[in-house]
Each structure stands twice: as C-alpha cells, then as structure tokens.
Amino acid sequence: MVESRGACLRAVLGKVALEFERGVRVLFSKPAENIAFIVSTPLWLAFFILTLRGYGVIELSTIDLQLFLWVAYAFSLYTTWLWSFGHGIMDEGYDGVLEYVLAGGEDLLIHFIGWGLSLITYELMDLIVIMGSFAILFNTGVSLINPSLLASSIVLVTLELLFISVIYSMLVIRLKSNWVITNIIQFILPTLGGLIPGEVNGYVKVINKYSPIAYPVVLMRESALGINEINMPITLQLTYSIIMIIVLGALAWIIVNITTARLRRSGQLGLY
C-alpha cells in the first residue's frame, strides 16, 4: 500500500514537472513580450509616485517608499496570475487546448498547477525589476527584515493566486460571463486580498485582519519591513494562510472536476 502511494505520488510529481517544463519553454518563447509585461508595472507605479512628488502632492519617507515597493510587487503578482495565467487558461479553452490535454489522458488540474508554477520565473524577474527600479529612481535600498518568512509568504501568495486564478477561469468558462466575473474579481480581490496596506486607514486594517485571503500578502510586507500590520501573531497568520490555501485548492479541484465531467459528457466547455 505504501509503495503504491509512493509510486502514485511520483507519477503525479513527474507530470507536474513535465507541465512546468513546457510552461517555462512557452514563457521564454516570447522574450520581447515578457520584458514589456514585467517592466510595465513597476515603472508605471514609480513614475506615478514621481509625478505626485513633482507636483508637491506627497512627500514620502523611506518607510513609505519601502511600503510602495511591496505594494507594487503584490500588484504585479495579482496581474501575473489573474490576467496572464487566468486568461491564459481561458484562451486554452477557446483554442481547444484543454480538450487536447484531456485526450492525452492528463488531468486538467495537474496541467494548470504545472503550467502555473512556471510563472515563478515571472515572479522572480518582477521582484528584481521592481527592486532595481526603486533603487535607481528613489535611491532606496530594499528592506528584508526576515528573508525566510518573506520567501515563505511569496510561496503562499503564489499557491493562493494559482488556485484563485483556476477558480476564476473555470467560472468564466462555465458561466459564459467574462466581463461580469472579471469586474467582480478586479474590485473585490484588491480589497479583500491584502493588496492595500493597513497603514492607509483603519478600515483597510480591519479588512486585512479579518479577510483570510489577505494574510499571505500582509505577511510579505510584514516580513520585509519588520512590522505587524494587523496586530496578529505571525504563526497564526501562517496557519490561517495554509488553511485558506487548502480550502481554495479543494474548491479548484471540485470546479475543475465538474468542468472535466462536462467536457467529457458534452464535448465542449460551454464557451459558446
């Protein structure tokens, strides 16, 4: 029994690794597009801050700039996962790739996880570009108070956004309501997902404290800046983050299985 489970686990990991390799090859097949996508977010925010400073609207301290840096990175993560990865899944549905994956005997969720994990390369490049742009434009070094916790929080954010993106794309495919679901997601997630720092005002701090999907992003800022943004023990934030990721993973598994069953039964994903 134990050997059988081990063999099954190795087979699943092997398939995920194969999808990861394919995803990396696809990502690096369009270098110009990748560079434009990665550079646009931090530069947009940096020049926005410079414009406000030029007109005397704001004066930012070093801590404020550090906070903006990690807000920029969180924003780039949301952009990468929801709009690049999530819409990529939808494009695969439109182009018939998902049918091809199933016809090859592969599991859709394994395909999504393997392909999604390849976006870690995007995340690392995003972080390097954001750090570099802030260092050049604002002469601001990067604060890393707890590097190990920062790395853990980035992994948690990655898994959380991976599953949220899968759920989002499957709902769009299933309900045929791209603009409705997208509008709901783009307004709700930045608020409930911890994208806005609790330092902005008390209301945001309360939302970040009681929204379980916010904890990984909040942890990322806390580990970098050495603050406790929501006055909650770090171990408790980690525990809630892991529980939420397990819940999101279970929801993604259920929704993908429903979509797979529909595809096998009717031969289409409900896109038309």
JODA-V968300 format. One record per run of one state. SS is the DSSP state (H for helix, E for strand, - for the rest). FROM is the first residue (numbers start at 0). TO is the last residue. If there is no record, write none. Layout:
ss=SS from=FROM to=TO
ss=SS from=FROM to=TO
This chain:
ss=- from=0 to=0
ss=H from=1 to=26
ss=- from=27 to=29
ss=H from=30 to=53
ss=- from=54 to=60
ss=H from=61 to=94
ss=- from=95 to=95
ss=H from=96 to=102
ss=- from=103 to=106
ss=H from=107 to=116
ss=- from=117 to=118
ss=H from=119 to=137
ss=- from=138 to=145
ss=H from=146 to=174
ss=- from=175 to=176
ss=H from=177 to=191
ss=- from=192 to=200
ss=H from=201 to=209
ss=- from=210 to=210
ss=H from=211 to=224
ss=- from=225 to=232
ss=H from=233 to=265
ss=- from=266 to=271
